[in-house]
């Protein structure tokens, strides 16, 4: 029996652990977590990608 875990869920768990261990800021963890939706190619991947693109190009 195969067990599958969503990439978005894995990214969420990793970011929670990193924030809990105070290794990254909450803002950086949010970026990593949102990237999980893009990497997993979920239904929200397109809007998340657009959001991340807008955030990264806003500072230029």
C-alpha positions in Angstrom: 0.0 0.0 0.0 1.5 3.3 -1.1 1.3 6.4 1.1 1.4 9.7 -0.5 2.1 13.1 1.1 1.5 16.4 -0.6 4.6 18.5 -1.3 2.7 21.5 0.1 2.2 19.6 3.4 5.9 18.7 3.5 6.9 22.4 2.9 4.4 23.4 5.7 5.9 21.0 8.2 9.5 22.1 7.3 8.6 25.8 7.7 6.8 25.2 11.0 9.9 23.4 12.4 12.2 26.2 11.1 10.1 28.9 12.7 9.8 27.0 15.9 13.6 26.5 16.0 14.0 30.2 15.2 16.2 29.5 12.2 14.1 31.6 9.8 11.8 34.6 10.1 8.1 34.2 9.7 8.2 36.2 6.4 10.9 33.9 5.0 9.0 30.8 6.2 5.8 32.1 4.5 7.7 32.4 1.2 9.0 28.8 1.5 5.6 27.5 2.4 3.9 29.3 -0.5 6.6 27.9 -2.8 5.4 24.5 -1.8 2.1 25.1 -3.5 4.0 26.0 -6.7 6.3 23.0 -6.4 3.3 20.7 -5.8 1.5 22.1 -8.8 -1.7 22.4 -6.8 -4.8 24.3 -7.8 -3.5 27.4 -6.1 -0.1 27.2 -7.8 -0.9 29.8 -10.5 -2.2 32.5 -8.0 0.7 31.8 -5.6 3.2 32.0 -8.4 1.7 35.4 -9.5 1.8 36.6 -5.8 5.4 35.6 -5.4 6.4 37.2 -8.7 4.6 40.4 -7.7 6.3 40.5 -4.4 9.8 39.9 -5.8 9.5 42.5 -8.5 7.8 45.1 -6.4 11.2 46.1 -4.9 12.8 46.9 -8.2 
